[in-house]
Amino acid sequence: MIFKGSGSRSVISTHLLYIDRMFDLKPISRDAIPEALSKVERYRLLSEPWQAESICLDILRVEPEHQPALIMLLLSLTDQFGKGVAIARAREVLLHLGGEYERAYYAGIIFERWADSLLRQGSPGAGFAAYASLKEAMDHYERAEALRPPGNDDALLRWNTCARILMRNRELRPRGEEAFEPAFED
């Protein structure tokens, strides 16, 4: 295993476990963690989330509960939604975050970014699924709002973003509100 979190579940997928068996991954030193975290941020800014993910996994092999690395891993995974990474992987990382506020806030991030990936894919029913995901995100942000530290309005900003997305896009609505549009006019 690359690393274990609380309980017996690992934060990494079976696929990565298989890769770990193929190669003996080289561990980084604890002293290298701060610089490695700055590289994670750089790779995310360069739109190379798989590089950021890999570095986070290296950090977590050394310090399995390293909160900044867990958060960056979660964000790197959400950067890959719609590109082969399932929402379950990010939700698995979420379980390892230490605080209630962080779990609520980043759960909102997961669902908001999942909605975005659904909209980008544009498959049939994406508007309904994206609506449900955005509403779920907003519920998590409201929970985070109640738990937030003084002066931290991040959850409010994210909630407002979700609300604006829903207000601006008519195709985003709950299932059951399909508007009938005849295929042919008389």
SVG drawing of the C-alpha trace seen along z (x, -y; Angstrom):
<svg xmlns="http://www.w3.org/2000/svg" viewBox="-51 -38 66 44">
<polyline fill="none" stroke="black" stroke-width="0.4" points="0.0,0.0 1.1,-3.5 -0.4,-4.8 -3.2,-4.2 -5.6,-6.6 -7.9,-6.1 -9.5,-2.7 -8.5,0.0 -9.3,-1.9 -6.5,-3.4 -6.9,-6.7 -5.6,-5.3 -7.3,-3.2 -6.7,0.5 -5.2,-0.6 -2.5,-2.5 -1.9,0.4 -1.2,2.5 1.3,0.0 3.0,-0.1 3.6,3.6 5.2,3.2 7.8,0.7 9.4,-0.1 8.5,-3.8 11.2,-6.0 10.3,-7.7 10.9,-11.4 12.3,-12.7 10.2,-14.6 12.4,-17.6 11.4,-17.7 7.6,-18.0 7.4,-21.8 9.1,-22.1 7.0,-19.1 3.8,-21.0 4.9,-24.1 5.4,-21.8 1.9,-20.5 0.5,-24.0 2.7,-24.7 1.5,-21.6 -2.1,-22.4 -1.6,-25.9 0.0,-24.4 -3.1,-22.2 -1.2,-19.0 -3.3,-17.5 -1.9,-14.0 1.6,-15.3 0.1,-17.1 -1.7,-13.9 1.5,-11.9 3.5,-14.3 0.7,-14.3 0.8,-10.5 4.6,-10.7 4.1,-13.1 1.3,-10.9 3.6,-7.8 5.8,-9.7 3.1,-11.5 -0.2,-9.7 -2.4,-12.3 -0.6,-15.4 -3.7,-17.7 -2.4,-20.1 -1.3,-17.1 -4.7,-15.5 -6.5,-18.7 -4.2,-19.1 -4.8,-15.5 -8.5,-16.0 -8.3,-19.1 -6.0,-17.4 -8.5,-14.6 -11.4,-17.1 -9.3,-18.8 -9.4,-15.4 -13.2,-14.9 -14.4,-14.1 -11.0,-12.8 -11.2,-9.3 -11.3,-10.1 -14.5,-9.2 -16.1,-11.2 -15.7,-8.2 -11.9,-8.8 -12.2,-12.3 -14.9,-11.4 -12.5,-8.7 -9.9,-11.3 -12.5,-13.5 -12.9,-10.9 -9.3,-11.6 -9.7,-15.3 -9.3,-16.3 -11.9,-18.9 -15.7,-19.1 -15.5,-22.4 -12.9,-21.1 -15.0,-18.0 -18.1,-20.0 -16.3,-22.7 -14.4,-20.2 -17.5,-18.0 -19.1,-21.1 -16.0,-21.6 -16.3,-17.9 -20.0,-18.2 -19.6,-21.6 -16.7,-20.4 -18.5,-17.2 -21.4,-19.3 -19.0,-21.3 -17.6,-18.1 -21.1,-16.8 -21.9,-20.0 -18.7,-19.9 -19.5,-16.3 -23.0,-17.4 -24.5,-13.9 -28.3,-13.4 -29.7,-14.3 -26.5,-16.2 -28.6,-19.3 -30.6,-17.3 -27.6,-15.6 -25.6,-18.9 -28.5,-20.6 -28.6,-17.8 -24.9,-18.0 -24.9,-21.8 -27.7,-21.6 -25.7,-19.0 -22.7,-21.3 -24.8,-24.2 -26.1,-22.0 -22.4,-21.2 -21.5,-24.9 -24.3,-25.8 -23.1,-23.2 -19.5,-24.6 -20.9,-28.2 -22.2,-27.2 -18.8,-25.7 -16.5,-28.3 -13.9,-30.1 -14.4,-33.9 -13.5,-35.9 -13.6,-32.9 -16.4,-33.4 -15.1,-30.8 -18.2,-28.7 -20.5,-31.7 -18.5,-32.6 -18.8,-29.1 -22.6,-28.9 -23.1,-32.2 -21.2,-30.8 -23.4,-27.7 -26.6,-29.9 -25.5,-32.1 -24.8,-29.1 -28.3,-27.8 -29.9,-31.1 -28.1,-31.7 -28.7,-28.3 -32.3,-27.4 -31.2,-23.8 -30.2,-23.2 -33.4,-22.1 -34.6,-19.3 -35.7,-16.1 -39.5,-16.3 -39.4,-19.9 -38.9,-19.0 -40.5,-21.5 -42.5,-20.0 -41.3,-21.3 -43.1,-19.9 -40.8,-18.5 -42.9,-20.1 -45.0,-23.2 -48.5,-23.2"/>
</svg>
